[in-house]
Amino acid sequence: MQEESGKITAKEYLEQVKVKEAVIKNLERDRTNLVAMMYSMGGAGSGERVQSSKDPDKLGTLYGKIDEKERKIADEIDKLIDFRLKVSGEINEIEDERYVELLHKRYIEHESWDAISIDMQYNTKYVMKLHGCALQEFQSKFNDMLESY
């Protein structure tokens, strides 16, 4: 949720990496479904076929949609790569190395709290408290950018 002032929070901003990855996965599912439709339409069945469609080139139209979807996927992947690099660079600008490690593991690598706790050798409750402090630090350091995002 965005704060009432309209600016995005540090957590919301960092979570955009995962959101952008989900968009790509959904586009890939759509492409897979279109390809499956194309293959299911491609076989000639036995018996007479009645032309009932207004589109005489269903396969061509479907192929065009698949191509369009693939271009969209490639575009979104490019955007994701750029955004991940930007976010990773911003995280690396934070001075406390614990915050850098924690934010990177959580928002770039999408590790669970338990995995982060084990890696950092802290208990989960402490990692979550540290996470709150790391988000405050990120918010403070990038407040102007977050206000205009």
N, CA, C and O of each residue as an XYZ file, in Angstrom:
596
protein
N       0.826     -1.193      0.000
C       0.000      0.000      0.000
C       0.871      1.257      0.000
O       1.885      1.329      0.694
N       0.461      2.227     -0.778
C       1.179      3.487     -0.769
C       0.711      4.314      0.413
O      -0.439      4.231      0.846
N       1.631      5.107      0.916
C       1.272      5.990      2.017
C       0.311      7.048      1.516
O       0.208      7.280      0.311
N      -0.402      7.699      2.447
C      -1.400      8.694      2.087
C      -0.823      9.845      1.283
O      -1.529     10.432      0.464
N       0.434     10.181      1.493
C       1.032     11.306      0.777
C       1.236     10.995     -0.699
O       1.545     11.900     -1.474
N       1.072      9.736     -1.110
C       1.208      9.368     -2.510
C       2.557      8.773     -2.848
O       2.721      8.201     -3.926
N       3.525      8.892     -1.960
C       4.836      8.303     -2.266
C       4.803      6.819     -1.964
O       4.019      6.348     -1.140
N       5.658      6.108     -2.637
C       5.764      4.665     -2.450
C       6.733      4.396     -1.296
O       7.696      5.137     -1.103
N       6.474      3.344     -0.539
C       7.381      3.008      0.561
C       8.577      2.232      0.008
O       8.549      1.735     -1.118
N       9.614      2.142      0.816
C      10.802      1.385      0.422
C      10.428     -0.068      0.133
O      10.883     -0.643     -0.856
N       9.614     -0.650      0.977
C       9.216     -2.043      0.799
C       8.448     -2.227     -0.507
O       8.715     -3.168     -1.255
N       7.501     -1.340     -0.786
C       6.736     -1.424     -2.030
C       7.656     -1.309     -3.248
O       7.506     -2.033     -4.231
N       8.596     -0.393     -3.157
C       9.545     -0.193     -4.259
C      10.385     -1.451     -4.484
O      10.520     -1.919     -5.614
N      10.942     -1.989     -3.414
C      11.789     -3.171     -3.518
C      11.005     -4.393     -4.001
O      11.545     -5.238     -4.715
N       9.747     -4.485     -3.616
C       8.904     -5.602     -4.039
C       8.567     -5.546     -5.527
O       8.073     -6.528     -6.080
N       8.824     -4.424     -6.178
C       8.551     -4.304     -7.610
C       9.387     -5.287     -8.435
O       8.991     -5.651     -9.542
N      10.526     -5.716     -7.914
C      11.326     -6.725     -8.623
C      10.481     -7.987     -8.792
O      10.391     -8.544     -9.886
N       9.871     -8.425     -7.708
C       9.055     -9.644     -7.747
C       7.806     -9.447     -8.603
O       7.385    -10.361     -9.312
N       7.224     -8.270     -8.537
C       6.043     -7.969     -9.348
C       6.386     -8.063    -10.835
O       5.639     -8.655    -11.615
N       7.516     -7.478    -11.218
C       7.940     -7.514    -12.622
C       8.242     -8.942    -13.073
O       7.983     -9.295    -14.224
N       8.780     -9.755    -12.188
C       9.028    -11.161    -12.515
C       7.705    -11.909    -12.700
O       7.599    -12.765    -13.578
N       6.709    -11.596    -11.891
C       5.400    -12.233    -12.011
C       4.736    -11.872    -13.338
O       4.085    -12.715    -13.956
N       4.896    -10.632    -13.774
C       4.341    -10.215    -15.062
C       4.933    -11.070    -16.181
O       4.210    -11.530    -17.066
N       6.234    -11.278    -16.140
C       6.902    -12.088    -17.168
C       6.395    -13.526    -17.129
O       6.133    -14.113    -18.179
N       6.254    -14.098    -15.942
C       5.745    -15.466    -15.832
C       4.341    -15.572    -16.412
O       4.021    -16.554    -17.083
N       3.501    -14.572    -16.161
C       2.145    -14.587    -16.709
C       2.159    -14.485    -18.230
O       1.399    -15.179    -18.906
N       3.010    -13.632    -18.765
C       3.137    -13.517    -20.215
C       3.617    -14.833    -20.825
O       3.146    -15.239    -21.887
N       4.554    -15.495    -20.151
C       5.045    -16.783    -20.641
C       3.949    -17.843    -20.614
O       3.876    -18.680    -21.514
N       3.099    -17.815    -19.595
C       1.961    -18.748    -19.537
C       1.006    -18.486    -20.702
O       0.521    -19.414    -21.350
N       0.749    -17.204    -20.952
C      -0.113    -16.846    -22.079
C       0.459    -17.369    -23.391
O      -0.267    -17.928    -24.213
N       1.762    -17.187    -23.585
C       2.416    -17.672    -24.805
C       2.287    -19.194    -24.910
O       1.973    -19.718    -25.979
N       2.526    -19.894    -23.818
C       2.412    -21.359    -23.807
C       1.000    -21.790    -24.187
O       0.826    -22.745    -24.943
N      -0.004    -21.097    -23.669
C      -1.394    -21.423    -24.001
C      -1.684    -21.170    -25.478
O      -2.381    -21.957    -26.119
N      -1.155    -20.084    -26.013
C      -1.346    -19.787    -27.440
C      -0.689    -20.848    -28.314
O      -1.264    -21.271    -29.317
N       0.508    -21.276    -27.939
C       1.205    -22.320    -28.696
C       0.397    -23.624    -28.642
O       0.259    -24.314    -29.652
N      -0.123    -23.950    -27.482
C      -0.931    -25.165    -27.350
C      -2.175    -25.076    -28.232
O      -2.565    -26.060    -28.860
N      -2.789    -23.912    -28.280
C      -3.956    -23.712    -29.144
C      -3.567    -23.904    -30.610
O      -4.299    -24.531    -31.376
N      -2.420    -23.366    -30.990
C      -1.973    -23.468    -32.371
C      -1.784    -24.936    -32.758
O      -2.214    -25.356    -33.832
N      -1.141    -25.714    -31.882
C      -0.912    -27.126    -32.185
C      -2.214    -27.923    -32.190
O      -2.360    -28.867    -32.967
N      -3.145    -27.553    -31.341
C      -4.415    -28.286    -31.313
C      -5.254    -27.978    -32.547
O      -6.078    -28.800    -32.948
N      -5.062    -26.822    -33.151
C      -5.801    -26.454    -34.364
C      -5.127    -26.987    -35.619
O      -5.767    -27.109    -36.663
N      -3.851    -27.304    -35.526
C      -3.064    -27.644    -36.709
C      -3.384    -28.963    -37.352
O      -3.168    -29.115    -38.554
N      -3.894    -29.937    -36.605
C      -4.127    -31.263    -37.166
C      -5.405    -31.324    -37.976
O      -6.415    -30.728    -37.602
N      -5.363    -32.038    -39.076
C      -6.565    -32.212    -39.894
C      -7.309    -33.443    -39.398
O      -6.743    -34.531    -39.294
N      -8.568    -33.252    -39.100
C      -9.377    -34.364    -38.619
C      -9.995    -35.109    -39.788
O      -9.898    -34.676    -40.936
N     -10.625    -36.224    -39.489
C     -11.273    -36.985    -40.550
C     -12.675    -36.429    -40.763
O     -13.259    -35.833    -39.859
N     -13.188    -36.620    -41.914
C     -14.535    -36.164    -42.221
C     -14.528    -34.755    -42.771
O     -13.482    -34.128    -42.932
N     -15.734    -34.274    -43.055
C     -15.861    -32.933    -43.633
C     -15.659    -31.883    -42.566
O     -16.016    -32.059    -41.401
N     -15.072    -30.782    -43.006
C     -14.892    -29.651    -42.094
C     -15.721    -28.505    -42.627
O     -15.724    -28.224    -43.826
N     -16.409    -27.860    -41.739
C     -17.249    -26.732    -42.128
C     -16.542    -25.462    -41.705
O     -16.110    -25.322    -40.560
N     -16.431    -24.538    -42.651
C     -15.786    -23.248    -42.357
C     -16.821    -22.367    -41.678
O     -17.763    -21.902    -42.320
N     -16.645    -22.133    -40.354
C     -17.620    -21.311    -39.644
C     -16.995    -20.043    -39.083
O     -17.690    -19.231    -38.472
N     -15.728    -19.867    -39.277
C     -15.033    -18.717    -38.708
C     -14.980    -17.574    -39.709
O     -14.923    -17.794    -40.919
N     -14.998    -16.358    -39.196
C     -14.824    -15.183    -40.040
C     -13.367    -15.012    -40.430
O     -13.059    -14.285    -41.374
N     -12.461    -15.680    -39.707
C     -11.032    -15.585    -39.970
C     -10.582    -16.840    -40.709
O     -10.464    -17.902    -40.099
N     -10.327    -16.734    -42.027
C      -9.930    -17.914    -42.777
C      -8.520    -18.409    -42.443
O      -8.177    -19.552    -42.746
N      -7.702    -17.553    -41.819
C      -6.324    -17.937    -41.492
C      -6.124    -17.911    -39.980
O      -5.362    -17.104    -39.447
N      -6.832    -18.817    -39.305
C      -6.746    -18.862    -37.841
C      -5.318    -19.101    -37.377
O      -4.853    -18.460    -36.434
N      -4.620    -20.020    -38.034
C      -3.255    -20.339    -37.622
C      -2.335    -19.137    -37.798
O      -1.495    -18.862    -36.941
N      -2.492    -18.432    -38.897
C      -1.671    -17.238    -39.139
C      -1.924    -16.164    -38.091
O      -0.992    -15.531    -37.593
N      -3.193    -15.969    -37.765
C      -3.555    -14.993    -36.734
C      -2.980    -15.403    -35.385
O      -2.444    -14.573    -34.650
N      -3.094    -16.680    -35.068
C      -2.566    -17.192    -33.805
C      -1.051    -17.056    -33.749
O      -0.492    -16.678    -32.720
N      -0.390    -17.367    -34.866
C       1.057    -17.215    -34.927
C       1.458    -15.753    -34.694
O       2.444    -15.479    -34.010
N       0.700    -14.828    -35.260
C       0.966    -13.399    -35.054
C       0.823    -13.007    -33.594
O       1.605    -12.203    -33.086
N      -0.170    -13.571    -32.916
C      -0.363    -13.276    -31.488
C       0.776    -13.854    -30.656
O       1.222    -13.238    -29.688
N       1.244    -15.045    -31.038
C       2.378    -15.653    -30.329
C       3.623    -14.783    -30.503
O       4.354    -14.533    -29.545
N       3.854    -14.331    -31.719
C       5.003    -13.470    -32.001
C       4.916    -12.164    -31.197
O       5.913    -11.700    -30.644
N       3.732    -11.588    -31.141
C       3.513    -10.356    -30.361
C       3.795    -10.607    -28.877
O       4.415     -9.781    -28.208
N       3.336    -11.746    -28.375
C       3.556    -12.097    -26.958
C       5.046    -12.273    -26.678
O       5.537    -11.833    -25.639
N       5.771    -12.917    -27.602
C       7.208    -13.123    -27.423
C       7.964    -11.795    -27.409
O       8.921    -11.628    -26.653
N       7.536    -10.865    -28.234
C       8.162     -9.534    -28.232
C       7.902     -8.813    -26.911
O       8.788     -8.147    -26.376
N       6.697     -8.947    -26.396
C       6.343     -8.329    -25.115
C       7.173     -8.953    -23.986
O       7.650     -8.243    -23.101
N       7.342    -10.267    -24.019
C       8.150    -10.951    -23.004
C       9.583    -10.441    -23.049
O      10.162    -10.132    -22.008
N      10.157    -10.351    -24.239
C      11.539     -9.871    -24.383
C      11.668     -8.438    -23.859
O      12.656     -8.101    -23.207
N      10.686     -7.611    -24.140
C      10.696     -6.226    -23.662
C      10.631     -6.166    -22.130
O      11.360     -5.402    -21.497
N       9.756     -6.975    -21.554
C       9.610     -6.995    -20.090
C      10.862     -7.561    -19.422
O      11.235     -7.108    -18.340
N      11.512     -8.535    -20.041
C      12.760     -9.081    -19.493
C      13.841     -8.000    -19.488
O      14.578     -7.866    -18.511
N      13.939     -7.232    -20.571
C      14.901     -6.123    -20.618
C      14.640     -5.122    -19.500
O      15.569     -4.669    -18.831
N      13.372     -4.782    -19.304
C      13.005     -3.835    -18.240
C      13.347     -4.404    -16.866
O      13.845     -3.687    -15.998
N      13.079     -5.695    -16.671
C      13.377     -6.347    -15.392
C      14.871     -6.324    -15.111
O      15.290     -6.004    -13.999
N      15.668     -6.658    -16.101
C      17.127     -6.664    -15.912
C      17.609     -5.283    -15.501
O      18.382     -5.151    -14.552
N      17.160     -4.258    -16.206
C      17.554     -2.880    -15.879
C      17.112     -2.506    -14.468
O      17.879     -1.907    -13.713
N      15.874     -2.858    -14.112
C      15.349     -2.504    -12.796
C      16.088     -3.244    -11.686
O      16.431     -2.650    -10.664
N      16.335     -4.549    -11.885
C      17.075     -5.322    -10.876
C      18.458     -4.741    -10.638
O      18.898     -4.629     -9.494
N      19.145     -4.372    -11.712
C      20.476     -3.766    -11.572
C      20.393     -2.433    -10.834
O      21.246     -2.126    -10.002
N      19.376     -1.651    -11.138
C      19.181     -0.354    -10.471
C      18.939     -0.557     -8.972
O      19.573      0.092     -8.139
N      18.024     -1.457     -8.643
C      17.689     -1.711     -7.236
C      18.895     -2.285     -6.496
O      19.182     -1.883     -5.368
N      19.596     -3.215     -7.121
C      20.780     -3.800     -6.496
C      21.827     -2.717     -6.221
O      22.452     -2.706     -5.161
N      22.010     -1.825     -7.166
C      22.950     -0.719     -6.978
C      22.532      0.198     -5.841
O      23.370      0.652     -5.061
N      21.255      0.465     -5.750
C      20.747      1.319     -4.662
C      20.946      0.640     -3.314
O      21.365      1.280     -2.349
N      20.649     -0.647     -3.247
C      20.862     -1.392     -1.999
C      22.335     -1.316     -1.602
O      22.657     -1.127     -0.429
N      23.219     -1.461     -2.573
C      24.656     -1.440     -2.298
C      25.152     -0.085     -1.794
O      26.245     -0.001     -1.234
N      24.374      0.965     -1.981
C      24.753      2.291     -1.489
C      24.526      2.461      0.007
O      25.009      3.430      0.593
N      23.813      1.553      0.627
C      23.570      1.626      2.062
C      24.856      1.240      2.785
O      25.550      0.309      2.375
N      25.166      1.951      3.851
C      26.456      1.768      4.526
C      26.536      0.530      5.403
O      27.597     -0.087      5.495
N      25.442      0.156      6.046
C      25.470     -1.005      6.942
C      25.439     -2.290      6.117
O      24.453     -2.578      5.438
N      26.518     -3.052      6.181
C      26.631     -4.257      5.349
C      25.573     -5.298      5.680
O      25.189     -6.078      4.809
N      25.091     -5.329      6.923
C      24.024     -6.263      7.285
C      22.744     -5.918      6.522
O      22.038     -6.799      6.032
N      22.463     -4.612      6.433
C      21.274     -4.165      5.702
C      21.396     -4.516      4.224
O      20.432     -4.958      3.598
N      22.582     -4.314      3.677
C      22.822     -4.611      2.260
C      22.579     -6.093      2.002
O      21.869     -6.465      1.067
N      23.171     -6.926      2.836
C      23.025     -8.371      2.667
C      21.570     -8.795      2.800
O      21.065     -9.563      1.981
N      20.904     -8.301      3.822
C      19.526     -8.680      4.086
C      18.603     -8.234      2.947
O      17.814     -9.034      2.445
N      18.694     -6.975      2.538
C      17.823     -6.471      1.470
C      18.081     -7.190      0.146
O      17.151     -7.482     -0.606
N      19.334     -7.466     -0.123
C      19.663     -8.175     -1.358
C      19.086     -9.591     -1.334
O      18.486    -10.037     -2.312
N      19.267    -10.287     -0.227
C      18.749    -11.655     -0.125
C      17.219    -11.677     -0.221
O      16.648    -12.568     -0.848
N      16.575    -10.716      0.389
C      15.111    -10.707      0.434
C      14.481    -10.247     -0.888
O      13.531    -10.862     -1.369
N      15.009     -9.170     -1.470
C      14.328     -8.551     -2.609
C      14.947     -8.848     -3.973
O      14.268     -8.717     -4.992
N      16.199     -9.237     -4.016
C      16.818     -9.586     -5.298
C      16.815    -11.104     -5.474
O      16.491    -11.613     -6.548
N      17.179    -11.823     -4.406
C      17.246    -13.284     -4.476
C      15.952    -13.967     -4.013
O      15.787    -15.170     -4.214
N      15.040    -13.218     -3.400
C      13.733    -13.710     -2.926
C      13.866    -14.859     -1.937
O      13.109    -15.828     -1.994
N      14.831    -14.747     -1.031
C      15.018    -15.798     -0.020
C      13.971    -15.658      1.080
O      13.480    -14.564      1.358
N      13.645    -16.773      1.689
C      12.700    -16.791      2.811
C      13.386    -16.234      4.060
O      14.610    -16.129      4.124
N      12.559    -15.880      5.053
C      13.113    -15.377      6.313
C      14.002    -16.436      6.965
O      15.057    -16.117      7.512
N      13.575    -17.680      6.905
C      14.366    -18.756      7.512
C      15.723    -18.899      6.828
O      16.746    -19.045      7.497
N      15.730    -18.858      5.497
C      16.993    -18.987      4.765
C      17.926    -17.815      5.077
O      19.133    -17.993      5.235
N      17.352    -16.627      5.162
C      18.164    -15.446      5.496
C      18.724    -15.579      6.899
O      19.890    -15.264      7.140
N      17.901    -16.043      7.823
C      18.342    -16.232      9.212
C      19.523    -17.193      9.290
O      20.496    -16.939     10.000
N      19.431    -18.282      8.564
C      20.516    -19.269      8.560
C      21.778    -18.672      7.942
O      22.867    -18.796      8.502
N      21.626    -18.021      6.780
C      22.775    -17.425      6.092
C      23.473    -16.369      6.941
O      24.701    -16.305      6.990
N      22.674    -15.546      7.603
C      23.246    -14.441      8.376
C      23.597    -14.857      9.805
O      24.232    -14.099     10.538
N      23.185    -16.051     10.192
C      23.445    -16.597     11.523
C      22.820    -15.751     12.631
O      23.434    -15.497     13.667
N      21.569    -15.320     12.379
C      20.755    -14.626     13.379
C      19.444    -15.393     13.492
O      19.065    -16.131     12.583
N      18.752    -15.210     14.625
C      17.427    -15.831     14.697
C      16.443    -15.021     13.841
O      16.674    -13.849     13.545
N      15.363    -15.664     13.461
C      14.404    -15.062     12.525
C      13.808    -13.772     13.079
O      13.620    -12.805     12.340
N      13.516    -13.753     14.352
C      12.935    -12.547     14.964
C      13.899    -11.363     14.824
O      13.473    -10.249     14.519
N      15.179    -11.599     15.044
C      16.167    -10.529     14.908
C      16.301    -10.089     13.453
O      16.445     -8.898     13.175
N      16.253    -11.038     12.530
C      16.347    -10.707     11.100
C      15.176     -9.811     10.698
O      15.352     -8.862      9.934
N      14.003    -10.106     11.204
C      12.832     -9.292     10.872
C      12.951     -7.884     11.465
O      12.544     -6.904     10.841
N      13.501     -7.795     12.653
C      13.731     -6.475     13.259
C      14.782     -5.713     12.441
O      14.623     -4.523     12.171
N      15.835     -6.395     12.057
C      16.891     -5.806     11.228
C      16.321     -5.353      9.883
O      16.709     -4.313      9.352
N      15.401     -6.143      9.346
C      14.745     -5.813      8.082
C      14.011     -4.476      8.197
O      14.093     -3.636      7.301
N      13.308     -4.291      9.287
C      12.607     -3.019      9.506
C      13.578     -1.846      9.527
O      13.308     -0.796      8.945
N      14.695     -2.030     10.192
C      15.715     -0.976     10.245
C      16.314     -0.732      8.854
O      16.570      0.411      8.475
N      16.534     -1.807      8.104
C      17.094     -1.688      6.756
C      16.135     -0.938      5.839
O      16.559     -0.111      5.032
N      14.842     -1.230      5.965
C      13.851     -0.515      5.158
C      13.811      0.971      5.511
O      13.695      1.823      4.631
N      13.910      1.274      6.810
C      13.943      2.687      7.233
C      15.163      3.389      6.654
O      15.071      4.529      6.200
N      16.300      2.712      6.669
C      17.525      3.276      6.105
C      17.374      3.519      4.608
O      17.771      4.569      4.104
N      16.802      2.552      3.900
C      16.587      2.685      2.455
C      15.625      3.850      2.193
O      15.861      4.669      1.305
N      14.553      3.914      2.966
C      13.554      4.981      2.823
C      14.209      6.344      3.022
O      13.971      7.275      2.253
N      15.020      6.449      4.043
C      15.681      7.715      4.348
C      16.662      8.106      3.243
O      16.691      9.262      2.819
N      17.446      7.168      2.787
C      18.473      7.446      1.783
C      17.871      7.794      0.426
O      18.412      8.633     -0.293
N      16.755      7.156      0.071
C      16.170      7.337     -1.262
C      14.789      7.989     -1.214
O      13.962      7.782     -2.102
N      14.553      8.770     -0.178
C      13.241      9.390      0.012
C      12.805     10.220     -1.196
O      11.659     10.112     -1.633
N      13.683     11.030     -1.731
C      13.313     11.884     -2.874
C      12.921     11.036     -4.083
O      11.932     11.324     -4.758
N      13.691     10.004     -4.347
C      13.393      9.124     -5.470
C      12.063      8.405     -5.255
O      11.275      8.267     -6.191
N      11.810      7.949     -4.034
C      10.573      7.227     -3.735
C       9.350      8.133     -3.826
O       8.263      7.683     -4.189
N       9.529      9.403     -3.497
C       8.417     10.358     -3.596
C       7.997     10.581     -5.034
O       6.823     10.830     -5.307
N       8.940     10.495     -5.957
C       8.624     10.766     -7.361
C       8.418      9.499     -8.183
O       8.186      9.584     -9.389
N       8.497      8.332     -7.559
C       8.373      7.068     -8.285
C       6.942      6.818     -8.679
O       6.642      5.798     -9.301
